[in-house]
Amino acid sequence: MARILVYNNDSNRMETYIRDEASAMPYNTNSTLRVREFRGSSKSNILWTDKRTMLAWNSQRYSWGAPIPVGFAFKRPYEGGHGSQSQHYAGTAFDVAQTYTASRRNALRNNALASGIWSYVEPVSLSPTWVHFDKRFGAPSCSTGGYPSLRRNSRGNYVCILQDNLNTLGFRTGGLDGVFGEQTENAVRSYQRSRGLSADGIVGCNTWRSLQENVVGTGATSTTIN
């Protein structure tokens, strides 16, 4: 069983679902994306995503008109396996079609591009043996891209990443719920002071970079919430 946190972009609220591995993901239609497929190789008991990503998958699956094999979707930052500020850690990205022929992968990539469904579809030069598309949102906090800035009262799956990182590093947020409240802000300030960053409680470019550098791929700790 998995506890799945879903940010509802329409209501600006976090939703919680308990689903077994064979069940469809929340907001998924016709069981075209099951929990085990979204999870991939992640061992986490907690998964997160957002409503827009699930609806985008539904639209892509309908547009393609055939099953889409999912190789990778979700990972928690401490599990690693992707780039420093990968959208897989946000639960908004899919790496798919690894079992397709090259021509069929290209057809799917072109379909995803033409559909206008996704925020980003990776070019074949970067992923020649799979197709990557994601539904990232928010203005990047760094000029080179990455996650959006977060502050008190922010909500969503990017807040889940923040809380996960802080707890893994021993800066307790009082939970893993995707809501940037007082305890999360205090944890951010404590972390910033410990790393010589401006302790303003705002998670911008420098704080994101520091957190990800210190967590990605390092493994769970005794203070990780799972």
PyRosetta script that sets phi, psi and omega in degrees:
from pyrosetta import init, pose_from_sequence

init()
pose = pose_from_sequence("MARILVYNNDSNRMETYIRDEASAMPYNTNSTLRVREFRGSSKSNILWTDKRTMLAWNSQRYSWGAPIPVGFAFKRPYEGGHGSQSQHYAGTAFDVAQTYTASRRNALRNNALASGIWSYVEPVSLSPTWVHFDKRFGAPSCSTGGYPSLRRNSRGNYVCILQDNLNTLGFRTGGLDGVFGEQTENAVRSYQRSRGLSADGIVGCNTWRSLQENVVGTGATSTTIN")
pose.set_psi(1, 146.5)
pose.set_omega(1, 179.5)
pose.set_phi(2, -126.5)
pose.set_psi(2, 143.6)
pose.set_omega(2, 169.3)
pose.set_phi(3, -94.4)
pose.set_psi(3, 119.6)
pose.set_omega(3, -174.3)
pose.set_phi(4, -112.8)
pose.set_psi(4, 118.7)
pose.set_omega(4, 177.1)
pose.set_phi(5, -94.6)
pose.set_psi(5, 125.5)
pose.set_omega(5, -178.6)
pose.set_phi(6, -123.5)
pose.set_psi(6, 122.5)
pose.set_omega(6, 173.9)
pose.set_phi(7, -82.5)
pose.set_psi(7, 119.9)
pose.set_omega(7, 176.7)
pose.set_phi(8, -86.8)
pose.set_psi(8, 103.4)
pose.set_omega(8, -175.9)
pose.set_phi(9, -64.0)
pose.set_psi(9, -23.8)
pose.set_omega(9, -178.5)
pose.set_phi(10, -76.9)
pose.set_psi(10, -40.8)
pose.set_omega(10, -176.3)
pose.set_phi(11, -101.9)
pose.set_psi(11, -5.8)
pose.set_omega(11, -176.4)
pose.set_phi(12, 56.9)
pose.set_psi(12, 41.5)
pose.set_omega(12, 179.0)
pose.set_phi(13, -128.7)
pose.set_psi(13, 151.2)
pose.set_omega(13, 173.5)
pose.set_phi(14, -90.7)
pose.set_psi(14, 137.0)
pose.set_omega(14, 178.4)
pose.set_phi(15, -119.9)
pose.set_psi(15, 147.7)
pose.set_omega(15, -179.0)
pose.set_phi(16, -121.6)
pose.set_psi(16, 132.6)
pose.set_omega(16, 179.2)
pose.set_phi(17, -129.2)
pose.set_psi(17, 145.3)
pose.set_omega(17, 173.0)
pose.set_phi(18, -112.8)
pose.set_psi(18, 117.9)
pose.set_omega(18, -176.2)
pose.set_phi(19, -135.7)
pose.set_psi(19, 146.8)
pose.set_omega(19, 172.7)
pose.set_phi(20, -85.1)
pose.set_psi(20, 172.4)
pose.set_omega(20, -170.7)
pose.set_phi(21, -65.3)
pose.set_psi(21, -27.4)
pose.set_omega(21, -177.4)
pose.set_phi(22, -89.3)
pose.set_psi(22, -6.9)
pose.set_omega(22, -178.0)
pose.set_phi(23, -78.1)
pose.set_psi(23, 157.0)
pose.set_omega(23, 175.0)
pose.set_phi(24, -71.1)
pose.set_psi(24, 148.6)
pose.set_omega(24, 174.6)
pose.set_phi(25, -64.3)
pose.set_psi(25, 151.5)
pose.set_omega(25, 175.9)
pose.set_phi(26, -54.1)
pose.set_psi(26, 140.2)
pose.set_omega(26, -179.7)
pose.set_phi(27, 69.7)
pose.set_psi(27, 2.9)
pose.set_omega(27, 177.1)
pose.set_phi(28, -82.9)
pose.set_psi(28, 138.1)
pose.set_omega(28, 178.6)
pose.set_phi(29, -104.6)
pose.set_psi(29, 144.7)
pose.set_omega(29, 175.3)
pose.set_phi(30, 61.7)
pose.set_psi(30, 21.4)
pose.set_omega(30, 175.7)
pose.set_phi(31, 53.1)
pose.set_psi(31, 39.6)
pose.set_omega(31, 178.4)
pose.set_phi(32, -84.1)
pose.set_psi(32, -7.8)
pose.set_omega(32, 177.2)
pose.set_phi(33, -142.8)
pose.set_psi(33, 106.8)
pose.set_omega(33, -178.7)
pose.set_phi(34, -93.4)
pose.set_psi(34, 161.7)
pose.set_omega(34, -177.9)
pose.set_phi(35, -55.6)
pose.set_psi(35, -44.2)
pose.set_omega(35, -177.8)
pose.set_phi(36, -63.3)
pose.set_psi(36, -30.9)
pose.set_omega(36, 178.2)
pose.set_phi(37, -73.6)
pose.set_psi(37, -43.3)
pose.set_omega(37, 177.5)
pose.set_phi(38, -64.2)
pose.set_psi(38, -41.2)
pose.set_omega(38, -179.7)
pose.set_phi(39, -63.0)
pose.set_psi(39, -42.1)
pose.set_omega(39, -175.5)
pose.set_phi(40, 62.2)
pose.set_psi(40, -127.1)
pose.set_omega(40, -177.4)
pose.set_phi(41, -93.7)
pose.set_psi(41, 4.0)
pose.set_omega(41, 178.6)
pose.set_phi(42, -65.2)
pose.set_psi(42, 140.0)
pose.set_omega(42, 178.6)
pose.set_phi(43, -100.3)
pose.set_psi(43, 6.7)
pose.set_omega(43, -173.7)
pose.set_phi(44, -70.6)
pose.set_psi(44, 144.9)
pose.set_omega(44, 172.1)
pose.set_phi(45, -82.9)
pose.set_psi(45, -14.1)
pose.set_omega(45, -178.9)
pose.set_phi(46, -117.8)
pose.set_psi(46, 129.7)
pose.set_omega(46, 176.4)
pose.set_phi(47, -122.6)
pose.set_psi(47, 157.1)
pose.set_omega(47, 174.4)
pose.set_phi(48, -147.0)
pose.set_psi(48, 154.1)
pose.set_omega(48, 178.8)
pose.set_phi(49, -161.1)
pose.set_psi(49, -164.1)
pose.set_omega(49, 173.6)
pose.set_phi(50, -138.1)
pose.set_psi(50, 162.7)
pose.set_omega(50, -175.8)
pose.set_phi(51, -61.3)
pose.set_psi(51, -40.7)
pose.set_omega(51, -178.0)
pose.set_phi(52, -60.3)
pose.set_psi(52, -38.3)
pose.set_omega(52, 179.7)
pose.set_phi(53, -65.4)
pose.set_psi(53, -42.9)
pose.set_omega(53, 179.5)
pose.set_phi(54, -65.7)
pose.set_psi(54, -40.0)
pose.set_omega(54, 178.4)
pose.set_phi(55, -68.8)
pose.set_psi(55, -34.4)
pose.set_omega(55, 176.2)
pose.set_phi(56, -63.9)
pose.set_psi(56, -41.4)
pose.set_omega(56, 176.3)
pose.set_phi(57, -59.7)
pose.set_psi(57, -45.5)
pose.set_omega(57, 179.0)
pose.set_phi(58, -55.9)
pose.set_psi(58, -44.8)
pose.set_omega(58, -179.1)
pose.set_phi(59, -66.4)
pose.set_psi(59, -40.6)
pose.set_omega(59, 179.2)
pose.set_phi(60, -65.1)
pose.set_psi(60, -43.2)
pose.set_omega(60, 179.8)
pose.set_phi(61, -63.1)
pose.set_psi(61, -40.0)
pose.set_omega(61, 178.6)
pose.set_phi(62, -67.5)
pose.set_psi(62, -42.2)
pose.set_omega(62, -179.6)
pose.set_phi(63, -64.3)
pose.set_psi(63, -38.9)
pose.set_omega(63, -179.0)
pose.set_phi(64, -75.4)
pose.set_psi(64, -37.8)
pose.set_omega(64, 174.9)
pose.set_phi(65, 76.8)
pose.set_psi(65, 18.1)
pose.set_omega(65, 179.8)
pose.set_phi(66, -156.0)
pose.set_psi(66, 160.0)
pose.set_omega(66, 177.3)
pose.set_phi(67, -56.6)
pose.set_psi(67, 143.5)
pose.set_omega(67, 177.4)
pose.set_phi(68, -117.4)
pose.set_psi(68, 111.7)
pose.set_omega(68, 179.9)
pose.set_phi(69, -69.7)
pose.set_psi(69, 128.2)
pose.set_omega(69, -177.8)
pose.set_phi(70, -99.7)
pose.set_psi(70, 120.6)
pose.set_omega(70, 176.1)
pose.set_phi(71, -89.2)
pose.set_psi(71, -46.6)
pose.set_omega(71, -178.9)
pose.set_phi(72, -140.9)
pose.set_psi(72, 138.2)
pose.set_omega(72, 171.9)
pose.set_phi(73, -134.5)
pose.set_psi(73, -80.5)
pose.set_omega(73, -172.5)
pose.set_phi(74, -95.8)
pose.set_psi(74, 142.9)
pose.set_omega(74, 166.7)
pose.set_phi(75, -147.8)
pose.set_psi(75, 147.3)
pose.set_omega(75, 170.0)
pose.set_phi(76, -85.7)
pose.set_psi(76, 148.4)
pose.set_omega(76, -175.7)
pose.set_phi(77, -53.4)
pose.set_psi(77, -41.1)
pose.set_omega(77, -178.1)
pose.set_phi(78, -64.9)
pose.set_psi(78, -19.7)
pose.set_omega(78, 177.9)
pose.set_phi(79, -79.1)
pose.set_psi(79, -24.7)
pose.set_omega(79, 178.1)
pose.set_phi(80, 69.0)
pose.set_psi(80, -157.9)
pose.set_omega(80, 178.8)
pose.set_phi(81, 98.3)
pose.set_psi(81, -9.5)
pose.set_omega(81, -179.1)
pose.set_phi(82, -139.9)
pose.set_psi(82, 176.5)
pose.set_omega(82, -178.3)
pose.set_phi(83, -64.0)
pose.set_psi(83, 170.1)
pose.set_omega(83, -171.5)
pose.set_phi(84, -54.7)
pose.set_psi(84, -48.3)
pose.set_omega(84, -179.6)
pose.set_phi(85, -118.4)
pose.set_psi(85, 49.0)
pose.set_omega(85, -179.2)
pose.set_phi(86, -64.7)
pose.set_psi(86, 144.2)
pose.set_omega(86, 175.5)
pose.set_phi(87, -72.7)
pose.set_psi(87, -12.8)
pose.set_omega(87, 173.6)
pose.set_phi(88, -63.2)
pose.set_psi(88, -35.8)
pose.set_omega(88, 178.7)
pose.set_phi(89, -67.8)
pose.set_psi(89, -22.2)
pose.set_omega(89, 177.2)
pose.set_phi(90, -88.2)
pose.set_psi(90, -9.2)
pose.set_omega(90, -178.0)
pose.set_phi(91, 74.4)
pose.set_psi(91, 25.1)
pose.set_omega(91, -178.5)
pose.set_phi(92, -113.6)
pose.set_psi(92, 6.2)
pose.set_omega(92, -171.1)
pose.set_phi(93, -125.6)
pose.set_psi(93, 151.0)
pose.set_omega(93, 176.4)
pose.set_phi(94, -132.8)
pose.set_psi(94, 132.8)
pose.set_omega(94, 166.2)
pose.set_phi(95, -109.0)
pose.set_psi(95, 116.1)
pose.set_omega(95, -168.6)
pose.set_phi(96, -132.2)
pose.set_psi(96, 172.5)
pose.set_omega(96, 169.8)
pose.set_phi(97, 68.2)
pose.set_psi(97, 24.2)
pose.set_omega(97, 177.7)
pose.set_phi(98, -61.8)
pose.set_psi(98, -26.3)
pose.set_omega(98, -178.4)
pose.set_phi(99, -91.6)
pose.set_psi(99, -1.8)
pose.set_omega(99, 177.8)
pose.set_phi(100, -76.5)
pose.set_psi(100, 159.3)
pose.set_omega(100, 167.6)
pose.set_phi(101, -70.8)
pose.set_psi(101, 163.5)
pose.set_omega(101, -179.2)
pose.set_phi(102, -59.7)
pose.set_psi(102, -40.1)
pose.set_omega(102, -178.6)
pose.set_phi(103, -67.8)
pose.set_psi(103, -37.2)
pose.set_omega(103, 179.1)
pose.set_phi(104, -71.8)
pose.set_psi(104, -36.0)
pose.set_omega(104, 174.7)
pose.set_phi(105, -61.4)
pose.set_psi(105, -44.0)
pose.set_omega(105, 179.6)
pose.set_phi(106, -62.5)
pose.set_psi(106, -37.5)
pose.set_omega(106, 178.3)
pose.set_phi(107, -64.9)
pose.set_psi(107, -41.4)
pose.set_omega(107, 178.5)
pose.set_phi(108, -66.9)
pose.set_psi(108, -42.7)
pose.set_omega(108, 178.1)
pose.set_phi(109, -59.4)
pose.set_psi(109, -45.2)
pose.set_omega(109, 179.3)
pose.set_phi(110, -64.9)
pose.set_psi(110, -37.0)
pose.set_omega(110, 176.7)
pose.set_phi(111, -63.0)
pose.set_psi(111, -44.2)
pose.set_omega(111, -180.0)
pose.set_phi(112, -64.4)
pose.set_psi(112, -39.9)
pose.set_omega(112, 178.3)
pose.set_phi(113, -65.6)
pose.set_psi(113, -46.3)
pose.set_omega(113, -176.3)
pose.set_phi(114, -68.3)
pose.set_psi(114, -27.6)
pose.set_omega(114, -175.6)
pose.set_phi(115, -69.8)
pose.set_psi(115, -29.1)
pose.set_omega(115, -175.6)
pose.set_phi(116, 71.5)
pose.set_psi(116, 14.7)
pose.set_omega(116, -176.3)
pose.set_phi(117, -74.0)
pose.set_psi(117, -38.5)
pose.set_omega(117, -167.7)
pose.set_phi(118, -99.1)
pose.set_psi(118, 153.8)
pose.set_omega(118, 174.4)
pose.set_phi(119, -71.9)
pose.set_psi(119, -32.0)
pose.set_omega(119, -176.1)
pose.set_phi(120, -151.1)
pose.set_psi(120, 132.7)
pose.set_omega(120, 171.5)
pose.set_phi(121, -123.4)
pose.set_psi(121, 121.6)
pose.set_omega(121, -173.5)
pose.set_phi(122, -72.4)
pose.set_psi(122, 138.4)
pose.set_omega(122, 178.5)
pose.set_phi(123, -69.2)
pose.set_psi(123, 156.7)
pose.set_omega(123, -177.1)
pose.set_phi(124, -61.7)
pose.set_psi(124, -26.8)
pose.set_omega(124, 179.9)
pose.set_phi(125, -64.4)
pose.set_psi(125, -25.6)
pose.set_omega(125, -179.3)
pose.set_phi(126, -95.8)
pose.set_psi(126, -24.2)
pose.set_omega(126, -179.6)
pose.set_phi(127, -141.9)
pose.set_psi(127, 72.7)
pose.set_omega(127, -175.6)
pose.set_phi(128, -69.1)
pose.set_psi(128, -20.6)
pose.set_omega(128, -176.2)
pose.set_phi(129, -112.1)
pose.set_psi(129, 10.5)
pose.set_omega(129, 172.5)
pose.set_phi(130, -155.8)
pose.set_psi(130, 173.9)
pose.set_omega(130, 175.9)
pose.set_phi(131, -117.7)
pose.set_psi(131, 125.3)
pose.set_omega(131, 178.1)
pose.set_phi(132, -110.1)
pose.set_psi(132, 128.6)
pose.set_omega(132, 168.2)
pose.set_phi(133, -139.9)
pose.set_psi(133, 149.9)
pose.set_omega(133, -179.7)
pose.set_phi(134, -146.8)
pose.set_psi(134, 164.5)
pose.set_omega(134, -177.6)
pose.set_phi(135, -118.6)
pose.set_psi(135, 46.4)
pose.set_omega(135, 178.3)
pose.set_phi(136, -57.5)
pose.set_psi(136, 153.5)
pose.set_omega(136, 178.3)
pose.set_phi(137, -148.5)
pose.set_psi(137, 161.9)
pose.set_omega(137, -178.0)
pose.set_phi(138, 90.1)
pose.set_psi(138, 148.6)
pose.set_omega(138, 178.7)
pose.set_phi(139, -72.5)
pose.set_psi(139, 129.1)
pose.set_omega(139, 179.4)
pose.set_phi(140, -59.0)
pose.set_psi(140, 142.8)
pose.set_omega(140, -179.5)
pose.set_phi(141, -79.0)
pose.set_psi(141, -21.3)
pose.set_omega(141, 177.7)
pose.set_phi(142, -105.9)
pose.set_psi(142, 150.5)
pose.set_omega(142, 179.3)
pose.set_phi(143, -64.3)
pose.set_psi(143, -22.6)
pose.set_omega(143, -179.8)
pose.set_phi(144, -91.3)
pose.set_psi(144, 1.3)
pose.set_omega(144, 179.4)
pose.set_phi(145, 114.1)
pose.set_psi(145, -159.5)
pose.set_omega(145, 179.1)
pose.set_phi(146, 101.2)
pose.set_psi(146, -162.1)
pose.set_omega(146, -173.4)
pose.set_phi(147, -80.0)
pose.set_psi(147, 155.5)
pose.set_omega(147, 177.9)
pose.set_phi(148, -72.7)
pose.set_psi(148, 156.7)
pose.set_omega(148, 175.1)
pose.set_phi(149, -65.9)
pose.set_psi(149, 145.3)
pose.set_omega(149, 179.0)
pose.set_phi(150, -127.2)
pose.set_psi(150, 151.6)
pose.set_omega(150, 177.5)
pose.set_phi(151, -155.1)
pose.set_psi(151, 179.2)
pose.set_omega(151, -179.7)
pose.set_phi(152, -48.5)
pose.set_psi(152, 133.6)
pose.set_omega(152, 179.6)
pose.set_phi(153, 81.3)
pose.set_psi(153, -1.6)
pose.set_omega(153, 170.9)
pose.set_phi(154, -64.2)
pose.set_psi(154, 150.8)
pose.set_omega(154, 176.4)
pose.set_phi(155, -138.0)
pose.set_psi(155, 153.9)
pose.set_omega(155, 172.4)
pose.set_phi(156, 133.1)
pose.set_psi(156, -176.1)
pose.set_omega(156, -176.1)
pose.set_phi(157, -70.7)
pose.set_psi(157, -24.3)
pose.set_omega(157, 175.0)
pose.set_phi(158, -71.1)
pose.set_psi(158, -30.3)
pose.set_omega(158, 174.1)
pose.set_phi(159, -67.3)
pose.set_psi(159, -33.7)
pose.set_omega(159, 175.5)
pose.set_phi(160, -59.8)
pose.set_psi(160, -43.5)
pose.set_omega(160, 177.4)
pose.set_phi(161, -59.3)
pose.set_psi(161, -48.4)
pose.set_omega(161, -179.2)
pose.set_phi(162, -57.3)
pose.set_psi(162, -51.5)
pose.set_omega(162, -178.7)
pose.set_phi(163, -63.2)
pose.set_psi(163, -39.0)
pose.set_omega(163, 178.7)
pose.set_phi(164, -61.4)
pose.set_psi(164, -45.6)
pose.set_omega(164, 179.2)
pose.set_phi(165, -62.5)
pose.set_psi(165, -48.8)
pose.set_omega(165, -177.3)
pose.set_phi(166, -61.1)
pose.set_psi(166, -46.6)
pose.set_omega(166, 179.7)
pose.set_phi(167, -63.3)
pose.set_psi(167, -40.7)
pose.set_omega(167, 178.8)
pose.set_phi(168, -60.7)
pose.set_psi(168, -33.5)
pose.set_omega(168, 179.4)
pose.set_phi(169, -86.9)
pose.set_psi(169, 1.1)
pose.set_omega(169, 176.2)
pose.set_phi(170, 93.9)
pose.set_psi(170, 8.4)
pose.set_omega(170, 178.7)
pose.set_phi(171, -103.2)
pose.set_psi(171, 96.8)
pose.set_omega(171, -167.1)
pose.set_phi(172, -75.5)
pose.set_psi(172, 134.1)
pose.set_omega(172, -178.2)
pose.set_phi(173, -103.3)
pose.set_psi(173, -0.6)
pose.set_omega(173, -178.7)
pose.set_phi(174, 81.9)
pose.set_psi(174, 7.6)
pose.set_omega(174, 178.7)
pose.set_phi(175, 153.0)
pose.set_psi(175, 177.2)
pose.set_omega(175, 176.4)
pose.set_phi(176, -129.5)
pose.set_psi(176, 91.2)
pose.set_omega(176, -172.0)
pose.set_phi(177, -134.5)
pose.set_psi(177, -1.0)
pose.set_omega(177, 178.0)
pose.set_phi(178, 77.4)
pose.set_psi(178, 14.2)
pose.set_omega(178, -179.3)
pose.set_phi(179, -118.8)
pose.set_psi(179, 119.9)
pose.set_omega(179, -176.5)
pose.set_phi(180, -85.0)
pose.set_psi(180, 88.4)
pose.set_omega(180, -179.7)
pose.set_phi(181, -103.4)
pose.set_psi(181, -162.6)
pose.set_omega(181, -175.4)
pose.set_phi(182, -62.2)
pose.set_psi(182, -45.5)
pose.set_omega(182, -177.7)
pose.set_phi(183, -65.5)
pose.set_psi(183, -37.8)
pose.set_omega(183, 177.2)
pose.set_phi(184, -65.6)
pose.set_psi(184, -41.6)
pose.set_omega(184, 178.3)
pose.set_phi(185, -62.4)
pose.set_psi(185, -42.6)
pose.set_omega(185, 178.2)
pose.set_phi(186, -62.4)
pose.set_psi(186, -39.3)
pose.set_omega(186, 178.4)
pose.set_phi(187, -65.4)
pose.set_psi(187, -39.9)
pose.set_omega(187, 177.5)
pose.set_phi(188, -61.6)
pose.set_psi(188, -47.6)
pose.set_omega(188, -179.2)
pose.set_phi(189, -61.5)
pose.set_psi(189, -42.2)
pose.set_omega(189, 178.5)
pose.set_phi(190, -62.6)
pose.set_psi(190, -43.2)
pose.set_omega(190, 178.2)
pose.set_phi(191, -62.6)
pose.set_psi(191, -46.5)
pose.set_omega(191, -179.2)
pose.set_phi(192, -58.8)
pose.set_psi(192, -43.9)
pose.set_omega(192, 178.2)
pose.set_phi(193, -62.7)
pose.set_psi(193, -38.3)
pose.set_omega(193, -177.8)
pose.set_phi(194, -68.2)
pose.set_psi(194, -20.8)
pose.set_omega(194, -178.0)
pose.set_phi(195, -110.4)
pose.set_psi(195, 9.2)
pose.set_omega(195, 178.2)
pose.set_phi(196, 71.0)
pose.set_psi(196, 24.6)
pose.set_omega(196, 177.8)
pose.set_phi(197, -96.1)
pose.set_psi(197, 161.5)
pose.set_omega(197, 175.8)
pose.set_phi(198, -61.7)
pose.set_psi(198, 119.0)
pose.set_omega(198, -174.1)
pose.set_phi(199, -85.8)
pose.set_psi(199, 65.7)
pose.set_omega(199, -177.2)
pose.set_phi(200, -97.7)
pose.set_psi(200, -3.7)
pose.set_omega(200, 179.6)
pose.set_phi(201, 75.7)
pose.set_psi(201, 4.9)
pose.set_omega(201, 179.0)
pose.set_phi(202, -103.9)
pose.set_psi(202, 131.5)
pose.set_omega(202, -178.7)
pose.set_phi(203, -96.4)
pose.set_psi(203, 94.1)
pose.set_omega(203, 178.1)
pose.set_phi(204, -107.6)
pose.set_psi(204, -157.3)
pose.set_omega(204, -173.1)
pose.set_phi(205, -55.7)
pose.set_psi(205, -52.5)
pose.set_omega(205, -174.6)
pose.set_phi(206, -66.8)
pose.set_psi(206, -39.4)
pose.set_omega(206, 179.8)
pose.set_phi(207, -69.0)
pose.set_psi(207, -41.8)
pose.set_omega(207, 176.3)
pose.set_phi(208, -59.5)
pose.set_psi(208, -47.4)
pose.set_omega(208, -179.3)
pose.set_phi(209, -58.7)
pose.set_psi(209, -45.1)
pose.set_omega(209, -179.4)
pose.set_phi(210, -63.0)
pose.set_psi(210, -47.5)
pose.set_omega(210, -180.0)
pose.set_phi(211, -59.1)
pose.set_psi(211, -48.8)
pose.set_omega(211, -177.5)
pose.set_phi(212, -65.6)
pose.set_psi(212, -39.5)
pose.set_omega(212, 178.3)
pose.set_phi(213, -62.1)
pose.set_psi(213, -31.2)
pose.set_omega(213, -176.7)
pose.set_phi(214, -90.2)
pose.set_psi(214, -10.5)
pose.set_omega(214, -175.1)
pose.set_phi(215, -118.3)
pose.set_psi(215, -42.8)
pose.set_omega(215, -169.2)
pose.set_phi(216, -55.3)
pose.set_psi(216, 120.5)
pose.set_omega(216, 175.3)
pose.set_phi(217, 78.4)
pose.set_psi(217, 5.7)
pose.set_omega(217, -175.0)
pose.set_phi(218, -88.2)
pose.set_psi(218, -13.3)
pose.set_omega(218, -180.0)
pose.set_phi(219, 93.8)
pose.set_psi(219, 160.9)
pose.set_omega(219, 178.5)
pose.set_phi(220, -69.2)
pose.set_psi(220, 156.0)
pose.set_omega(220, 176.7)
pose.set_phi(221, -122.4)
pose.set_psi(221, -179.3)
pose.set_omega(221, -178.8)
pose.set_phi(222, -68.1)
pose.set_psi(222, -17.0)
pose.set_omega(222, -179.3)
pose.set_phi(223, -103.9)
pose.set_psi(223, 2.4)
pose.set_omega(223, 175.3)
pose.set_phi(224, -67.1)
pose.set_psi(224, 134.6)
pose.set_omega(224, 177.2)
pose.set_phi(225, -88.1)
pose.set_psi(225, 125.3)
pose.set_omega(225, -178.6)
pose.set_phi(226, -147.2)
pose.dump_pdb("model.pdb")
